[in-house]
């Protein structure tokens, strides 16, 4: 189980990004963070991934404190951020994945097989020799997902992974996520998309750094869920 307990974060400009967030997530659950821009979604995801250190609170996975065990955290958590500058523009799709695979400790046959596997899974086979700077936005998103899948983690974090992509790519991304769920992985999404939220198990509603509530998606019709979410905005 992933436990986020009383997480607080204030930036140097005085803005309180997070004001004591509590969340518990079981294995095999898909959880979405929902809220307007500035709600604290990305900050929370970065803290869970240990990219940021909170001012207070802790994050544990199966009882292990992730901030006190950075090596364990890096092994157990994989994140897709959608940040283009985190890739090498003049390297191909395959070369980028090989580079990040090596950073994850993959070498030789294991590296080659993992790269081939994720390229196939993410529908990038015909683009594997194309340079990153020549890819469309949708293909860049697929590559970002592929990079996250290069690591056999227990927690997968996706920060608006389908932003700006077509319906076909969006469905393919969700099919990949569903396979992770079937393997009892913990899935964390940040999204503004109502249709995407309907595919989740629970929705955590954030506003100005506070947790306003959470919805169990199965307990609502789609219209009820949509109206409830809109009432929080």
Buried (B, 14 or more C-beta within 10 A) or exposed (E): EBBBBEBBBBEEEEEBBBBBBEBEBEBBBBBBBBBEEBBBBBBBBBBBBBBBEBEEBBBBBEEEEBBEBEEBBBBBBBBBBBEBEEBBEEBBBBBBBBEBBEEBEBEEEEBBEBBBEBBEBBBBEEBBEBBBEEBBBBBBBBBBBBBBBBBEBBBBBBBBBBBEBEEEBBEBBBEBBEEBBEEEBBBBBBBEBEEBBBBBBBBBBBBBBBBEEBBEBEEBEEEEBBEBBEEBE
